[in-house]
Amino acid sequence: MSDFRRLSDNVLASPQISLDDIATAKSEGVALIINNRPDGEEEGQLEGAAVEQAAREAGIQYIAIPIGQAGFSQPQVQAMADALEAAEGQALAYCRSGTRSTFLWSLAQASKGTDSDTIASAARAAGYDVSPVRAAMDMLAAQAG
């Protein structure tokens, strides 16, 4: 059962997806799946290559921007911003719980100059708390502005 949560008009976040979720994503207009989970993080986890193959077979683009224990870096934020900008339709970002995907989306939005309060409100409505990355969001938004 999919647990896609809307962050914006064109971005969804989700906990770990299954192969069945890819068909659901396709039916909901997802054109890009963004994997923010490193392979091997948890025993029994669906590997990125399997998600990529199933996504491509369904006509959905796929990109991996893994966020591991080292945390977030500027190249990852930029890769997320670029992927979302290039997406030709809705994007679905996933990780173990959806939190890292939401954090990365938040940072990417802030890097484009979106107001941090607006970002935080959208994340909260989807069930995510971005306060752990709020200072970084504020910094990125100020640099963009």
Secondary structure, 3 states (H helix, E strand, C coil): CCCCEEEECCEEEECCCCHHHHHHHHHCCEEEEEECCCCCCCCCCCCHHHHHHHHHHCCCEEEECCCCCCCCCHHHHHHHHHHHHHCCCEEEEECCCCHHHHHHHHHHHHHCCCCHHHHHHHHHHCCCCCHHHHHHHHHHHHHHC
